[in-house]
Amino acid sequence: MKTKKVNLKNILWKEGKYYVAQCLNVDVSSFGKTKTEAIKNLREALDLYFEDGNFSKVRKINCPVLIDQELQYA
């Protein structure tokens, strides 16, 4: 059986006491008490998400850039 590979872009940040890991290519995220745990949990969530082998859900993300933007609200 031939295996396929897909490269995913993920981001990681600290939110309160936890680290959040999110995949930019699909709407999947997870968290953990450490960076390593958050990344491991994201991997497990992605494995479950792609369990059916349907990679057509993957959005192509090339060279993502983090942009700060200030919003005003009442």
N, C-alpha and C positions, 0 to 999 in steps of 0.2 A: 504494500500500500504506500503510495507516494504522499509525503507530508507537504503541507503548504505553510508558508510563513507570511505573517502580516506585521508590519511595523506600526506600533501605536504610540501616539504622543500623550504623555501623562504629566499632570502637574501635582505638586505636593505643597501643602501649607499647614501652618499651625493655627488651630481654632480653639481657643480656650486651653483645656488640658489635653486635647487630642490633636493628632495629625490627620489631615484629610487628603486622600489621594483620589484624583479624578482623571478619567480618560477623556481626552478631547475628541476622539474619533467617534465614540458612541456615548450614550447617556448612562454611564456606569461610574459609580464612585464607591469608596469605602473609607474606613477610618481605623485608627489604632492609637495606642498609648505612646508608641515610638514610631519613628519614620519607617523602620524596617517592618514593623507590624502592619502599618497602614499600606505599604507597598505589597506585602504578602497577601493581605486581605483583598486588595484591589485585584491582584492576580487571580485569586480564587473566584471573585465576583465575575471577572472577565471570562474565566474558564466556563462558568455556569451560563453566562450570557451567550457564548458561542458554542454551547453544547450541541446544538443542532447542525453546526458546521456551516451556517449561513453567514458568510462574510460580506454579502452584498449590503449589509447595514452599515459598513464602515465608511465614514466620511474621510476623504483624503485631506490631510492637514500638512501643509508644507511650511516649514520655518515659522512656527508661531512666535509672536512677539508679545510680551507683557506690556500693556499700556495702562498708565494711571489716568483716570478721568474723574474730575470733580463734578458732582451734581448738587444742585441746590433744591431744597424742598421746604415746604411750609409745615 
